[in-house]
Amino acid sequence: MKEAGLTAKFEVEKLKFRHSVFKDEAKLDINYIPNRLPHREKEHRLIMEFFSFLLQFPEKMAQRVIVTGDIGTGKTALCQRFGADMTLEANKRRVKLRYVHVNCREYRGKLSLILQHAVNVLLPTFPKRGFSSEEILGTLLQNLDEENAHMILALDEFDSLIENEGADAVYNLTRLQEMRVGKPQRISLVCIMRDLESMKSLDDSARSTLQRNVIRLEKYGKDQLVDILSERVQMAFEPATIPEDVVFLTADLARDESGNARFAIELLWRAGKYADAEDHGTVTPECVRKAVSSIIPTLQKSEVDSLGLHEKLFLLGAAQVFKDSEKAYASLAEIEEAYAVACEEFDEPPNSHTQLWKYVQMLSGLGILKTEVSGAGQRGRSTLVYLPAVSAEELERALRASLGRGGR
């Protein structure tokens, strides 16, 4: 018992003094909003311009803007960065402005709960039950009038509100000022949604009012994802713990997931956790591959068993290249050489180069291998191969188990 206690104490002490690859992992948190949003500068300038009147003539008009784009295109980050920057500018000009960001889905798409949250930002003691949407909205406007203040209400996942409450609730939000003839305008809206499909269910009046100002965020490409990840690496990781190849690999994997920057950042964080757990001191490509397979497990036993013998041997060669060298990318020539070694191990004559290229295309179609044409920074231009969603160690283990069962 004493010996076990000493062992446990030793392990705890080891954890204390182990050097993490992270400098500040909070910079990879989904809620962290950086001061600068790479490749969203144009959209940031545009939304600031849409609301510039609030800094000059705050009581004269209200604004309604839609921000739309796929998952991971930075809609929420853009709006929260805008909210912080607009509030800062308003403070400089002594304009009372509150930016309130509400996720409509978190409040089950119910207007009363959404408005309740907005009121509680201004009046924390306001009762949480017993009031209709109209009454809560009236209280909100009354408080803004009394404080001579203005609010930008950002409605994230706005489609949830449309689906749950229908056109009437949206119409009332867009027509706030018409119910306050002669009074200052107090509330502007930012509606954040993945696409405009749900807008079709609104009447023409509400739709035309909302769709007057639309900011569309396009999917990130690989180079843009590399820029985003490179900035986060500087903020979140210790120097020299993230090789350039790891950033490129993570960007490739995120591009395969529809250019999802949120996925890329989470993947980098998970890879860092694998590096720390295994005490590597650096984040290796294998850490990234383990991280992605923990999020999107794609390797199935039935898929491996269904492969032909030489397809398995070719894939075994690829797994060994990545496992032994800890590479993120490998040339076809390197994998062909490793395939020949695997063939020798299993007493099989290797197939021709032309046949191997067919294996690459087939395995790419299954999502087990992916190809990438080398670009700037690489020697020449050639086809490179990488593992998109499985660790080299796991792949080798699955293949050897299948081959060991005579999986021909």
Buried (B, 14 or more C-beta within 10 A) or exposed (E): EEEEEEEEEEEEEEEEEEEBBBBEBEBBEEEBBEEEBBBBEEBBEBBBEBBEBBBEEBBEEBBBBBBBBBBBBBBBBBBBBBBEBBBEBBEEEEBEBBBBBBBBBEBEBBBBBBBBBBBBBBEEEBEEEEBEBEEBBBBBBEBBEEEEBBBBBBBBBBBBBBBBBEBEBBBBBBEBBEEBEEEBBBBBBBBBBBEBEBBEBBEEEBBEBBBEBEBEBEBBEBBBBBBBBBBBBEBBBBEEBBBEBBBBBBBBBBBBBEBBBBBBBBBBBBBBBBBBEEEBBBBBBBBBBBBBBBEBEEBEEEBBEEBEBBBBBBBBBBBBBBBEEBBBBBBBEBBBBBBBBBBEEEEBEBBEEEEBEEBBEBBBEBBBBBBBEBEEEBEEEEBBBBBBBBBBBBBBEBBBEBBEEEBE
